[in-house]
């Protein structure tokens, strides 16, 4: 959809995983399965179907109790459809990189 980037991740049962730091808020949809996820409120065990909104600066970690399908939906104002370009635009590898991104927004008055 125009201005939106969504991706689906299959997480096999018994997988431990971490995500990247997201520069913007996003919607996460647990379409299938059951997973424990580190959230702003601590570790939450979530069973599908469920939707979580993540604020900017969020980095998730999780453990899949069952085969799980996790969908992430982000705004995309770049017009790019290249997954590598979108990942670089929407996420940061380190908190230092995220803080630099935030400092740039402040300088721009955003």
DRENDO-1510 file (C-alpha; in Angstrom, 1 decimal, always signed):
<recs>
REC; n; res; u; v; w
REC; 1; UNK; +0.0; +0.0; +0.0 .
REC; 2; UNK; +1.2; +3.5; -0.7 .
REC; 3; UNK; +3.3; +4.9; +2.1 .
REC; 4; UNK; +3.3; +1.6; +4.0 .
REC; 5; UNK; +5.9; -1.1; +4.4 .
REC; 6; UNK; +4.9; -4.4; +5.9 .
REC; 7; UNK; +7.0; -7.5; +6.4 .
REC; 8; UNK; +6.1; -11.0; +7.6 .
REC; 9; UNK; +8.5; -13.1; +9.7 .
REC; 10; UNK; +8.0; -16.8; +10.4 .
REC; 11; UNK; +9.6; -17.7; +13.7 .
REC; 12; UNK; +9.9; -21.5; +14.4 .
REC; 13; UNK; +9.0; -22.9; +17.7 .
REC; 14; UNK; +11.8; -22.7; +20.4 .
REC; 15; UNK; +13.5; -19.8; +18.6 .
REC; 16; UNK; +15.0; -16.9; +20.6 .
REC; 17; UNK; +15.4; -13.7; +18.6 .
REC; 18; UNK; +16.0; -10.0; +18.8 .
REC; 19; UNK; +15.0; -7.2; +16.5 .
REC; 20; UNK; +16.6; -4.0; +15.5 .
REC; 21; UNK; +16.0; -0.6; +17.0 .
REC; 22; UNK; +13.1; +1.0; +15.2 .
REC; 23; UNK; +13.4; +4.7; +14.5 .
REC; 24; UNK; +9.6; +5.3; +14.2 .
REC; 25; UNK; +6.5; +3.9; +15.8 .
REC; 26; UNK; +5.2; +0.7; +14.2 .
REC; 27; UNK; +2.4; -1.8; +14.4 .
REC; 28; UNK; +3.2; -5.4; +15.1 .
REC; 29; UNK; +0.7; -8.1; +14.4 .
REC; 30; UNK; +0.9; -11.6; +15.9 .
REC; 31; UNK; -1.0; -13.5; +13.2 .
REC; 32; UNK; -0.2; -17.0; +14.4 .
REC; 33; UNK; +1.4; -18.7; +17.4 .
REC; 34; UNK; +2.4; -17.8; +20.9 .
REC; 35; UNK; +5.5; -15.9; +21.9 .
REC; 36; UNK; +7.0; -14.2; +25.0 .
REC; 37; UNK; +8.1; -10.7; +24.1 .
REC; 38; UNK; +10.0; -8.0; +26.0 .
REC; 39; UNK; +7.8; -5.0; +26.0 .
REC; 40; UNK; +7.7; -1.6; +27.7 .
REC; 41; UNK; +5.9; -3.5; +30.5 .
REC; 42; UNK; +8.4; -6.3; +30.9 .
REC; 43; UNK; +8.1; -9.8; +29.4 .
REC; 44; UNK; +4.6; -10.5; +28.1 .
REC; 45; UNK; +3.4; -13.9; +26.8 .
REC; 46; UNK; +1.2; -13.1; +23.8 .
REC; 47; UNK; -1.1; -15.5; +21.9 .
REC; 48; UNK; -2.4; -14.8; +18.4 .
REC; 49; UNK; -4.3; -13.0; +17.3 .
REC; 50; UNK; -2.8; -9.8; +18.8 .
REC; 51; UNK; -1.6; -6.4; +17.9 .
REC; 52; UNK; +1.1; -4.3; +19.6 .
REC; 53; UNK; +2.1; -0.8; +18.9 .
REC; 54; UNK; +5.8; -0.1; +19.4 .
REC; 55; UNK; +7.0; +3.5; +20.1 .
REC; 56; UNK; +10.1; +4.9; +18.4 .
REC; 57; UNK; +13.4; +3.5; +19.9 .
REC; 58; UNK; +11.9; +0.1; +20.6 .
REC; 59; UNK; +14.0; -3.0; +20.3 .
REC; 60; UNK; +12.2; -6.3; +20.9 .
REC; 61; UNK; +13.4; -9.7; +22.1 .
REC; 62; UNK; +11.3; -12.8; +22.1 .
REC; 63; UNK; +11.0; -16.6; +22.6 .
REC; 64; UNK; +8.5; -18.5; +20.4 .
REC; 65; UNK; +6.6; -21.1; +22.3 .
REC; 66; UNK; +4.9; -22.3; +19.0 .
REC; 67; UNK; +5.6; -21.7; +15.3 .
REC; 68; UNK; +4.8; -18.0; +15.0 .
REC; 69; UNK; +4.0; -15.5; +12.3 .
REC; 70; UNK; +4.9; -11.9; +13.2 .
REC; 71; UNK; +4.0; -9.0; +10.9 .
REC; 72; UNK; +5.5; -5.5; +11.2 .
REC; 73; UNK; +3.8; -2.5; +9.6 .
REC; 74; UNK; +5.8; +0.8; +9.2 .
REC; 75; UNK; +5.2; +4.1; +7.5 .
REC; 76; UNK; +7.4; +4.5; +4.4 .
REC; 77; UNK; +7.8; +8.0; +3.0 .
REC; 78; UNK; +10.9; +7.1; +0.9 .
REC; 79; UNK; +9.0; +5.4; -1.9 .
REC; 80; UNK; +11.5; +2.6; -1.8 .
REC; 81; UNK; +10.5; -1.0; -2.2 .
REC; 82; UNK; +14.1; -2.4; -1.6 .
REC; 83; UNK; +14.1; -4.3; +1.7 .
REC; 84; UNK; +17.7; -3.3; +2.5 .
REC; 85; UNK; +17.1; +0.4; +1.9 .
REC; 86; UNK; +13.9; +0.3; +4.0 .
REC; 87; UNK; +15.7; -1.5; +6.8 .
REC; 88; UNK; +18.4; +1.1; +6.9 .
REC; 89; UNK; +15.8; +3.9; +6.8 .
REC; 90; UNK; +13.5; +2.5; +9.4 .
REC; 91; UNK; +15.9; +0.9; +11.9 .
REC; 92; UNK; +19.2; +1.4; +13.7 .
REC; 93; UNK; +21.8; -1.1; +14.7 .
REC; 94; UNK; +22.9; +0.7; +17.9 .
REC; 95; UNK; +21.4; +3.1; +20.3 .
REC; 96; UNK; +24.2; +5.6; +19.3 .
REC; 97; UNK; +22.9; +5.4; +15.8 .
REC; 98; UNK; +19.3; +5.9; +17.0 .
REC; 99; UNK; +20.3; +8.9; +19.1 .
REC; 100; UNK; +22.1; +10.5; +16.1 .
REC; 101; UNK; +18.9; +9.9; +14.1 .
REC; 102; UNK; +16.9; +11.7; +16.8 .
REC; 103; UNK; +19.4; +14.6; +17.0 .
REC; 104; UNK; +19.0; +15.0; +13.2 .
REC; 105; UNK; +15.2; +15.2; +13.6 .
REC; 106; UNK; +15.6; +17.9; +16.3 .
REC; 107; UNK; +17.9; +19.9; +14.0 .
REC; 108; UNK; +15.4; +19.7; +11.2 .
REC; 109; UNK; +12.6; +20.8; +13.6 .
REC; 110; UNK; +10.7; +17.5; +13.1 .
</recs>
